[in-house]
Amino acid sequence: MLIGDVARHSGVSARMLRHYDALGLVRPTGRTAGGYREYSPEDVRRIFHVESLRSLGLSLKQIGRALEDPAFTPSALVSDLIRWTEDRLAREQELLERLRAIDASAPTDWQGVLRIVELVRELGSTSAARRQQAVLTRPEGVSVPAEVLAGAVLTESDPHVAGALRWALARAGGDGMAALDAGAHAEDVDIRRRAVRTIAGMPGAPGATAVLTDALGDPDTTVRRHAALALGRQGVTAAVPVLVGMVVEGSHDVDAAEILGTLSQDPGCADRITAALVDELDADPATRIRITQALVEVAGPAAQEVLRRLTRDEDRTVALVASALVGVVGKRSAEDRPDGEP
């Protein structure tokens, strides 16, 4: 069959058939004496095969791989199609939620609406630099719904873009807490981490403290730590167990110890913190050193007594560190006393 006949029977234009030939997808097995393409029945079957794969959403490059790679099995093709379709649906669902947020803001100014729509489009770019630039170059006077920014930060994997989104969210007219609250309870741990980290930077937002307090019980350690650091800085003593755990585990232990020191200004909380740290002393020397260093930050006589006891620790390094820190505490206490007071 000549190319015109194939086009009529298959519904594929002659131009597309020539394109398939150029790409090597469907090359006619023969040529007429005049040099015209001549397709065999097997060539026509391959054309229908290509068109079937195109109808499933595959690119021509993917179709070429499916047809030529012996290792590319039908099951692998179906698995890829499922994954691509799920990704596309997720992007479309994300776009739908952002458009709903724009609609909920009752926009009235065309310039503002067009700028928001442009931002939404740029946030879907595969380039992290373009996404970041779109967030940072928002013109003055254009109010982007906080829900749009909150939804974007929950799905943003690039740390620089995420930082820009958190900055923009802090400047937005609303707080976006509803979207962030939902994100803090999502099944996807990465979304929960992004949500809690964002809320941690919005201490004054209504409902932020409640969401962070709930996150202290999250099964993910990173979520718990972000929540504990933020709550501790706000003076919320419910964060004490997680902060003590951070000292023990050596994760942001310096920050955790400083926050525990601030919380220990409350005498009742000081004893609680000291007791929690003492309970963890049955550990390796490195952990005991971190606990010793944390005890220096804790106010009250109970913490100082534990420090003095640690100067006799069975591990020489722990004992030396404790001895040095006892001296620091003693000097600090002397400087804090009024002049002339013994």
Buried (B, 14 or more C-beta within 10 A) or exposed (E): BBBEEBBEEBEBEBEBBEBBBEBEBBEBEEEEEEEEBBBEEEBBEBBBBBBEBBEBEBEBEBBBBBBEEEEBEEEEBEEBBEEBEEEEEEEEEBBEBBBBBBEEBEBEEEEBBEBBBEBBEBBBBEEBEBBBBBBEEBEEEBBBBBBBBBBBBBBBEBEEBBBBBBBBBBEBEBBBBEBBBBBBEBEEEBBBBBBBBBBBBBEEBEBBBEBBBBBBEBEBEBBBBBBBBBBBBBEBBBBBBBBBBBBBBEEBBBBBBBBBBBBBEBEEBBBBBBEBBBEBBEEEBEBBBBBBBBBBBBBBEBBBEBBEEBBEBEBEEBBEBBBEBBEEBEEEEEEEEEEEEE
